[in-house]
Amino acid sequence: MTRSGPRQRGYGTAWDKARAGFLRSHPWCAWCAQEGKQVKAEHVHHSTPHKGDQRVFWDKSRWLPLCTAHHNRDAQQIETQGFRDAVKADGLPIDPSHPFYQS
């Protein structure tokens, strides 16, 4: 099955404006902050994949400001594996969904 283009999935002019406003209000990557870093957010990630559901797409409580590295690496990792591999300074996984924490 071929994935539809971004505009067909809801990423149109209204999204461009909403995204820009969200990043003005949330300028720093949320996941970098968990790692003790301050990196500019470039992307608005849907923490719950919307899969075309416009109710989920526009639910701002599911939006997360991310830097390019976290958006392109870790967010994809969650969608494919179900968890992030990132670790804190103490070497323990950041993501509570990581298999390390499953008993």
C-alpha positions as CSV (number, residue, x, y, z in Angstrom):
1,M,0.0,0.0,0.0
2,T,1.3,3.4,-0.9
3,R,1.4,6.1,1.7
4,S,-0.4,9.3,0.7
5,G,1.4,12.6,0.5
6,P,1.7,15.0,3.5
7,R,-1.0,17.4,2.1
8,Q,-3.4,14.5,1.8
9,R,-2.7,13.5,5.4
10,G,-3.7,16.9,6.8
11,Y,-0.4,18.8,6.6
12,G,-1.7,21.8,4.7
13,T,-1.7,25.6,5.3
14,A,-3.7,25.3,8.6
15,W,-1.1,22.8,9.9
16,D,1.8,25.1,8.8
17,K,0.3,27.9,10.9
18,A,-0.6,25.8,13.9
19,R,2.9,24.2,13.8
20,A,4.6,27.6,13.7
21,G,2.5,28.8,16.6
22,F,3.2,25.7,18.7
23,L,6.9,26.0,18.1
24,R,6.9,29.6,19.1
25,S,5.3,28.6,22.4
26,H,7.4,25.5,22.8
27,P,10.8,26.3,21.3
28,W,12.9,23.6,22.9
29,C,13.0,19.8,22.1
30,A,11.1,18.0,24.9
31,W,13.3,14.9,24.6
32,C,16.6,16.9,24.7
33,A,15.3,18.5,27.9
34,Q,14.9,15.0,29.4
35,E,18.6,14.5,28.6
36,G,19.6,17.7,30.3
37,K,20.2,19.6,27.0
38,Q,18.6,22.6,25.4
39,V,18.2,22.2,21.7
40,K,15.8,24.1,19.4
41,A,12.7,22.2,18.3
42,E,12.2,22.0,14.5
43,H,9.3,19.5,14.4
44,V,5.9,19.0,16.0
45,H,5.6,15.3,16.6
46,H,2.2,13.6,17.1
47,S,2.9,11.5,20.2
48,T,0.0,9.3,19.2
49,P,0.1,8.4,15.5
50,H,-3.0,10.0,14.0
51,K,-3.3,7.6,11.0
52,G,-5.5,10.2,9.3
53,D,-7.8,10.7,12.2
54,Q,-8.3,14.5,12.3
55,R,-9.5,14.4,15.9
56,V,-6.1,13.0,16.9
57,F,-4.2,15.1,14.4
58,W,-5.5,18.4,15.9
59,D,-5.4,17.3,19.5
60,K,-2.6,19.6,20.8
61,S,-2.2,17.6,24.0
62,R,-0.6,15.0,21.7
63,W,1.8,17.4,20.1
64,L,5.5,17.3,21.1
65,P,8.2,19.7,20.1
66,L,11.3,17.8,18.9
67,C,14.6,18.5,17.3
68,T,15.4,17.0,14.0
69,A,17.6,14.2,15.5
70,H,14.9,13.1,17.9
71,H,12.1,13.4,15.3
72,N,14.0,11.5,12.6
73,R,15.6,8.8,14.8
74,D,13.8,8.3,18.2
75,A,10.2,9.0,17.1
76,Q,10.6,6.5,14.2
77,Q,12.1,4.0,16.7
78,I,9.0,4.3,18.9
79,E,6.7,3.7,15.9
80,T,8.7,0.6,14.8
81,Q,9.9,-0.9,18.2
82,G,7.4,0.6,20.7
83,F,10.2,2.3,22.8
84,R,13.2,4.7,22.6
85,D,16.7,3.4,23.0
86,A,18.0,6.7,24.5
87,V,19.6,6.5,27.9
88,K,20.2,9.0,30.8
89,A,23.6,10.0,32.1
90,D,23.5,7.0,34.5
91,G,23.0,4.6,31.6
92,L,19.4,3.7,32.4
93,P,16.8,4.0,29.6
94,I,14.8,7.3,29.5
95,D,11.7,5.6,28.1
96,P,9.6,3.8,30.8
97,S,8.3,1.6,27.9
98,H,11.9,0.2,27.3
99,P,12.1,-3.6,27.8
100,F,14.6,-3.0,30.6
101,Y,11.7,-1.8,32.8
102,Q,9.4,-4.7,31.9
103,S,9.3,-7.5,34.4
